Amino acid sequence: MPESHHSAFLLAARPLLKEVIGILSSQFDYISVLCTDDNGISYAATPGETRTAEPMWVQRGFVFRAQKQGKVAEYAVSNLEVTLGAQQLADDIAKALHQLLASPGLIAYPAIPDQALTREFSMQAAEDPFMAEPEQVLSRLTSLRETLTDRKVIVMAQSRYEYMRVSRMFLSPRRDLIQTFPWSQAYLFGISRRDQLSKMSYRSVSGRKGLELLQELETTVPDLTQELHDILDATPIEPGEYEVILDPDMAGTLAHEAFGHGVETDMFFKKRAKATEYLGKRVGSELVTMYDGAADAEQTGSFLFDDEGTLAHKTKIIDHGILLGGISDMLSSLALHIPQTGNGRREAFSHKAYARMTNTYFEPGTATLEEMIASVKHGWQLSRLNAGMEDPRNWGIQLLCMVGREIVNGAFTGRVASPIVCSGYVPDVLSAISMVSKDFALSGSGACGKGKKEYVKVSSGGPYVKTRMRLG
Amino acid sequence: MMNMIDTILEGVKASKIAISDWRLVRKQGTRKEQYFVGSDAEQARLVQETKYSLTVYVDTIDGDKKFRGEATVSIQPTLTAEEVSAKIAQAAYAASKSRNQWFELPGPAEPKVSIPASGFKALPESQQLEEVRKALFQAVPESTASGPRINSLELFLTHEENFMLNSKGFSHRSEAWKGYSEFVVDSASQSGPVELFDDIEFSEPDRERLAQTIGARLAEVRDRAAAIPLPNLKDIPVILRGKEAEQVFAWFFHNARTEMVFSKASSFSVGMNVQKNGDTDSVLEPLTVWAEPFLPGLPASTPFDSDGFPLERTLVVENGVLKTLIGSVRHADWLSVPRKGAFPLFSVEPGTMPLSEMHASPYLEPVMFSDFRLDPVTGSFGAEIRLAYYYDGIKRVPVTGGSISGAVPVLRSTMRCSTERGLATMSLCPIAVKLQGVSITGMTE
C-alpha cells in the first residue's frame, strides 16, 4: 500500500460526512459533498522587500449538492459544527437544501448518476516548500530579481514563487474519492525604461512540482535580460494580416480560446456556442488536432477527478481539422445527453461548478521551427503571451503578446514589436495553419476565467504553429 | 469554549518567536446566487463562508538598524487550536527571515468618512436579490422572435460583516453589501445570432443604474447584428467609453501609488506634470484626479485601508500635476512622504468636451471589446473590437472585428475628456475619453 499524503482534516472528516450523506440520501434523489483542504505558500521578492504569504487558492470547506425531482441546489459552507453530530448536521444541511430547491423557476435535469467508485491519488513534490528554509527561498528570489535589474535599462524586477498542495475528497452514497497533488509556479518580471517609455516582459515556469521549479526559472535570466533591452527599441507594427509563428504558449492559448471555451458544453446548453453547428464538420486545416484533458498530461490542469466526482478524461476535440465534440460539466452533459468528460471544475468549494478546460493543446506535427521560420515571406514570430479572450458565439479571437520578432524572406530582421494585438476569425485562423512543429511544451502558470471570474488552474501549449492573423 | 479570534490571539501570544505586531481580519459572508438561462433558473445556491487572515510582523535589529519582516496566513474556521498554533509558528518563522525596512502599523483612529448603510439593509431578506433581478429583467424590451433578449445572467449578492483589528489597538467593524452580475444579451442577425457580454458591480438596489447598464447592451447587441467589418482607418480619433475610459484614467491613479513609485515601476514624482511627454509638450486637457474612500453605489467603498489607516478624500493630480502620492503606509514611510493610505476608488473631474462635440467630427467609438487590457505599468493597451461605431462625418455605422492598440504615455497630452461623468467599476469619471493617434487594425486589406 503506497504511503498516503492525504489531508488529515479530510481523512478525519470522512466518517462523519459519510454518515451525514447516508442520512441525507433518504431525503433527496441525489446527494454528494465535495470537501477541500488546499494548502499553499507563496514567496515574493520586490525591490526593498521580501514577503511570505499564501496563494489565493488556499481554501477549506464543503459544498453539498442535492437533486430532487430533477432540480438541483448547492449549499456551500466553510464550517461544519462537528460536535452537533451527524443527525443534527444532516438536518441543518437538509433544511438549507430544501429551501433552495423551493426556489421558483428551477430547471429539472435528468437524474445525476452515482455509479459506485472508490479511488485515490496521492503525489508529492520532490522539494516540499513547506519543509524549506524561508530565508533560502527568499534569498534565491531576491538574487533572481537583483541579477535581472541593472538599474540603467532594467529599472525594476520582481520574482514570485507559489506552491499549492491540493487535497480534495468527494463523497456520495456510492462514491468515495480522494486526491492529493502539488503544483507550483514561479515568475520573474522585469521593466525596462528609456526616458518615460516603459516596457515589460517576464518568464514563468510551472508544473506538478515543488521548489525544484526555481532552477528552471533561474536559467531564464540571460534571455529575459536581452529581451527587455530589445523591446525598448520596439517599433509599432503596421496594422494588417501577416504570417505568424506562435510559440507553444501562444499556440496553446489559441487552442484554449478558439476551441476550448467554444466547446465548454454549458455554452452549448445556453445556446452560446457556434460550435454546435459545426460538430462533425471541418473547422481547421488537416494539421489541426486538439485535445483537452486532466488525464494523460502532467501540468497544473491535471487531476484524478473533477469537482463533481467525475474521473478525468482526455478528450479529442478536433481531429485533423474536424470538430468532434465538447468538454462537459455534469449538468450540461445531463441536459444535452452527451458524455461526461470530467471537466466540472470550481474556483473553490464556495463557487459553482462549470464546464472548464484542464490541459488544452494542439498535437505536434512534423516540421522544425527552423523550417517554419525559413518558410515565412513576411511575418512575425510571436511570444510572451499576455492574455487571450474567446468569443464562443461569434468566433472572434484575441491574443495579446509582449514580443513579436519580424521575419522577412525566411530570416529575422532584428526588428521587434511590443506589445501586439492578434485577432482573427477562428475558422480562418485554424484553416490557415500550414505548419506544425515537432515540439511539445505545456505552460500552466496562468489561470483561466469564465466570464470575468471563476478562476481555475489550467495549462495550454503544444507545438509551434504557423498560421495567419491580423496584427496591430 | 474560545472563539476563533481568541484562539488566534492566544496562538500569537504563545509564539516561540516573539511576534512584534500583528493584524487580523475576519470576513463573514452569506452569498445568494442565481443563474438564469433565459428566464429559467439553472440551479439554486447559497454560500456561507468565514475567513480569517492573520499577518504577523517580526522585528530584528542589526547594529543600529531595525528591520521588520512579515508573513500572512489564512485561518479557516475548521482549524483546531493546534493547527492554528502551527500556522502562526510557520508565519512567525518566515517573518523572522524577512528583513524589510521598519514601519509602524496604524493605531486606533476614528473614520474620516461616514459610509451610509446600503439600501439592501432596509429590504426584507426575501426581496434583496429579487429587486435586482427585476431591475435587470425589466430592461428587456417586449419580446420579439429576433430579440434582443437576455441569453443568460448570473446574479450574486453578498452580505459581508468584517472585523479588522491589530496589535496597536486598532479595531473596526463594518458591514458591506456586494452585488455583482454578469450577463449575455443576444440578438438575431442575417448570419446567425450575435451576443454581447458585460458585468456590473453594485452596492445599492439602484434599479435605474442596473436597468440602464443592461438596457444599453440590449440596444447595442441589435447594432452588432447589423455591424459591418471594421474598415482600415488612419488618423481618426478613437473615443473610449465607460470601463475602458476608466482604465485610461486609472493609469494615472495607479502610477501615483507609493508602492509603484517605491519599486520604480512608476516614474511619477510629486510636482511632475504627468500628462506631458516632454518639456515642450503642451497638454490639451489637464486632468484632476481625486482618491476616494467612498463613492455611492460602488462596493469597494471603505473608511480604512487594509492596514487600518483612515482614508480621507485626497487630491492626487491637479491640472495634470502630481500633488501627492497615495498608497500603502509602509511605502509612504520608506519614501519619506506623508501617509495617505491605499484607496480603493478614485474620481476624475469633468472634462471640457461634451459627448455631442466628440461626436461632431469623424471618430471610431468602440463600445465593446473582447477583453480590453491596459497595462498599469507601461500604459500600453489593446483589444479586439466586438462592437464599435464609425462616423465618417456623414453617417454613423456599427462595425465589428479588427482591433485597436496604443499607449497612454504617448497619447496623454492630447486626450480629451467628456463633460459628462458616470460610475464605472472603481471610479466616478468622464464617461468618454477621445484619443488621437490610436493604431487601428481593420478587417480589410
HADDOCK unambig.tbl for C-alpha pairs under 7 A between the chains (distance, minus, plus):
assign (segid A and resid 47 and name CA) (segid B and resid 263 and name CA) 5.24 0.50 0.50
assign (segid A and resid 48 and name CA) (segid B and resid 100 and name CA) 6.55 0.50 0.50
assign (segid A and resid 49 and name CA) (segid B and resid 100 and name CA) 5.33 0.50 0.50
assign (segid A and resid 50 and name CA) (segid B and resid 98 and name CA) 5.85 0.50 0.50
assign (segid A and resid 50 and name CA) (segid B and resid 100 and name CA) 6.81 0.50 0.50
assign (segid A and resid 51 and name CA) (segid B and resid 70 and name CA) 6.16 0.50 0.50
assign (segid A and resid 51 and name CA) (segid B and resid 71 and name CA) 6.10 0.50 0.50
assign (segid A and resid 51 and name CA) (segid B and resid 98 and name CA) 6.65 0.50 0.50
assign (segid A and resid 52 and name CA) (segid B and resid 70 and name CA) 6.89 0.50 0.50
assign (segid A and resid 52 and name CA) (segid B and resid 71 and name CA) 4.66 0.50 0.50
assign (segid A and resid 52 and name CA) (segid B and resid 72 and name CA) 6.48 0.50 0.50
assign (segid A and resid 52 and name CA) (segid B and resid 94 and name CA) 6.49 0.50 0.50
assign (segid A and resid 53 and name CA) (segid B and resid 71 and name CA) 5.33 0.50 0.50
assign (segid A and resid 53 and name CA) (segid B and resid 72 and name CA) 4.48 0.50 0.50
assign (segid A and resid 53 and name CA) (segid B and resid 73 and name CA) 5.87 0.50 0.50
assign (segid A and resid 54 and name CA) (segid B and resid 72 and name CA) 6.74 0.50 0.50
assign (segid A and resid 54 and name CA) (segid B and resid 73 and name CA) 5.97 0.50 0.50
assign (segid A and resid 60 and name CA) (segid B and resid 76 and name CA) 6.51 0.50 0.50
assign (segid A and resid 72 and name CA) (segid B and resid 43 and name CA) 5.24 0.50 0.50
assign (segid A and resid 72 and name CA) (segid B and resid 44 and name CA) 6.75 0.50 0.50
assign (segid A and resid 73 and name CA) (segid B and resid 43 and name CA) 5.51 0.50 0.50
assign (segid A and resid 73 and name CA) (segid B and resid 44 and name CA) 4.70 0.50 0.50
assign (segid A and resid 73 and name CA) (segid B and resid 45 and name CA) 5.70 0.50 0.50
assign (segid A and resid 74 and name CA) (segid B and resid 44 and name CA) 6.37 0.50 0.50
assign (segid A and resid 74 and name CA) (segid B and resid 45 and name CA) 4.76 0.50 0.50
assign (segid A and resid 74 and name CA) (segid B and resid 46 and name CA) 6.57 0.50 0.50
assign (segid A and resid 75 and name CA) (segid B and resid 45 and name CA) 5.81 0.50 0.50
assign (segid A and resid 75 and name CA) (segid B and resid 46 and name CA) 5.09 0.50 0.50
assign (segid A and resid 75 and name CA) (segid B and resid 47 and name CA) 5.99 0.50 0.50
assign (segid A and resid 76 and name CA) (segid B and resid 46 and name CA) 6.32 0.50 0.50
assign (segid A and resid 76 and name CA) (segid B and resid 47 and name CA) 4.66 0.50 0.50
assign (segid A and resid 76 and name CA) (segid B and resid 48 and name CA) 6.25 0.50 0.50
assign (segid A and resid 77 and name CA) (segid B and resid 47 and name CA) 5.92 0.50 0.50
assign (segid A and resid 77 and name CA) (segid B and resid 48 and name CA) 4.88 0.50 0.50
assign (segid A and resid 77 and name CA) (segid B and resid 49 and name CA) 5.60 0.50 0.50
assign (segid A and resid 78 and name CA) (segid B and resid 48 and name CA) 6.63 0.50 0.50
assign (segid A and resid 78 and name CA) (segid B and resid 49 and name CA) 4.92 0.50 0.50
assign (segid A and resid 78 and name CA) (segid B and resid 50 and name CA) 6.23 0.50 0.50
assign (segid A and resid 78 and name CA) (segid B and resid 77 and name CA) 6.89 0.50 0.50
assign (segid A and resid 79 and name CA) (segid B and resid 77 and name CA) 5.93 0.50 0.50
assign (segid A and resid 79 and name CA) (segid B and resid 78 and name CA) 5.79 0.50 0.50
assign (segid A and resid 100 and name CA) (segid B and resid 44 and name CA) 5.54 0.50 0.50
assign (segid A and resid 100 and name CA) (segid B and resid 45 and name CA) 6.72 0.50 0.50
assign (segid A and resid 101 and name CA) (segid B and resid 44 and name CA) 6.71 0.50 0.50
assign (segid A and resid 103 and name CA) (segid B and resid 44 and name CA) 6.86 0.50 0.50
assign (segid A and resid 105 and name CA) (segid B and resid 40 and name CA) 5.34 0.50 0.50
assign (segid A and resid 105 and name CA) (segid B and resid 41 and name CA) 5.38 0.50 0.50
assign (segid A and resid 106 and name CA) (segid B and resid 40 and name CA) 6.18 0.50 0.50
assign (segid A and resid 106 and name CA) (segid B and resid 41 and name CA) 4.53 0.50 0.50
assign (segid A and resid 106 and name CA) (segid B and resid 42 and name CA) 6.02 0.50 0.50
assign (segid A and resid 106 and name CA) (segid B and resid 43 and name CA) 6.04 0.50 0.50
assign (segid A and resid 107 and name CA) (segid B and resid 40 and name CA) 6.33 0.50 0.50
assign (segid A and resid 107 and name CA) (segid B and resid 41 and name CA) 5.89 0.50 0.50
assign (segid A and resid 107 and name CA) (segid B and resid 42 and name CA) 5.63 0.50 0.50
assign (segid A and resid 134 and name CA) (segid B and resid 94 and name CA) 5.57 0.50 0.50
assign (segid A and resid 134 and name CA) (segid B and resid 97 and name CA) 6.57 0.50 0.50
assign (segid A and resid 135 and name CA) (segid B and resid 97 and name CA) 5.15 0.50 0.50
assign (segid A and resid 155 and name CA) (segid B and resid 264 and name CA) 6.71 0.50 0.50
assign (segid A and resid 156 and name CA) (segid B and resid 263 and name CA) 6.72 0.50 0.50
assign (segid A and resid 156 and name CA) (segid B and resid 264 and name CA) 5.96 0.50 0.50
assign (segid A and resid 156 and name CA) (segid B and resid 265 and name CA) 6.26 0.50 0.50
assign (segid A and resid 196 and name CA) (segid B and resid 267 and name CA) 6.93 0.50 0.50
assign (segid A and resid 198 and name CA) (segid B and resid 378 and name CA) 5.04 0.50 0.50
assign (segid A and resid 199 and name CA) (segid B and resid 378 and name CA) 5.75 0.50 0.50
assign (segid A and resid 239 and name CA) (segid B and resid 440 and name CA) 6.89 0.50 0.50
assign (segid A and resid 239 and name CA) (segid B and resid 441 and name CA) 4.89 0.50 0.50
assign (segid A and resid 240 and name CA) (segid B and resid 441 and name CA) 6.27 0.50 0.50
assign (segid A and resid 240 and name CA) (segid B and resid 445 and name CA) 6.85 0.50 0.50
assign (segid A and resid 270 and name CA) (segid B and resid 37 and name CA) 6.12 0.50 0.50
assign (segid A and resid 270 and name CA) (segid B and resid 152 and name CA) 6.98 0.50 0.50
assign (segid A and resid 350 and name CA) (segid B and resid 47 and name CA) 6.11 0.50 0.50
assign (segid A and resid 389 and name CA) (segid B and resid 370 and name CA) 6.10 0.50 0.50
assign (segid A and resid 389 and name CA) (segid B and resid 371 and name CA) 6.15 0.50 0.50
assign (segid A and resid 393 and name CA) (segid B and resid 194 and name CA) 6.57 0.50 0.50
assign (segid A and resid 393 and name CA) (segid B and resid 195 and name CA) 6.77 0.50 0.50
assign (segid A and resid 394 and name CA) (segid B and resid 194 and name CA) 6.29 0.50 0.50
assign (segid A and resid 398 and name CA) (segid B and resid 370 and name CA) 6.75 0.50 0.50
assign (segid A and resid 398 and name CA) (segid B and resid 383 and name CA) 6.92 0.50 0.50
assign (segid A and resid 398 and name CA) (segid B and resid 384 and name CA) 5.74 0.50 0.50
assign (segid A and resid 421 and name CA) (segid B and resid 382 and name CA) 6.06 0.50 0.50
assign (segid A and resid 421 and name CA) (segid B and resid 383 and name CA) 6.34 0.50 0.50
assign (segid A and resid 423 and name CA) (segid B and resid 384 and name CA) 6.25 0.50 0.50
assign (segid A and resid 423 and name CA) (segid B and resid 402 and name CA) 6.66 0.50 0.50
assign (segid A and resid 472 and name CA) (segid B and resid 403 and name CA) 6.76 0.50 0.50
assign (segid A and resid 472 and name CA) (segid B and resid 404 and name CA) 6.79 0.50 0.50
assign (segid A and resid 472 and name CA) (segid B and resid 405 and name CA) 6.51 0.50 0.50
assign (segid A and resid 472 and name CA) (segid B and resid 439 and name CA) 6.98 0.50 0.50
assign (segid A and resid 472 and name CA) (segid B and resid 440 and name CA) 6.96 0.50 0.50
assign (segid A and resid 472 and name CA) (segid B and resid 441 and name CA) 5.46 0.50 0.50
